[in-house]
C-alpha cells in the first residue's frame, strides 16, 4: 500500500509486465546468439544449409568495413530527403506526398 494524499491505495500489479518484458528480452538475446553462431561463428560452417547466408553476411561485413560511417549516414539522410519530397500519384487522380516519420 502507498499513501496518495490522505488515503492509502493498493500498489499496482506490475509483476506480470516485468515478467513479460524479461521474457521478450531473453528471447531476443537467445535468438541473436543463435543467429551469431549460425552466420558468423566458426561453428556454423558445419551446416551446409547455412553456406549461402554465411556468404552473404561475409559480403555485407566486408562492405560495411570498406565504406565509412560518415558516408553511410550521408546516403541515408539524402535518401530520406528525396523520398519525403517525391510526389506520388493517387488512384483518384490527384497528387499525394509521401511522409515518413
Secondary structure, 3 states (H helix, E strand, C coil): CEEECCEEECCCCCHHHHHHHHHHHHHHHHHHHHHHHHHCCHHHHHCHHHHHHHHHHHHHHHHHHHCCHHHHHHHHHHHHHHHHHCEEECCCCCEEECCCC
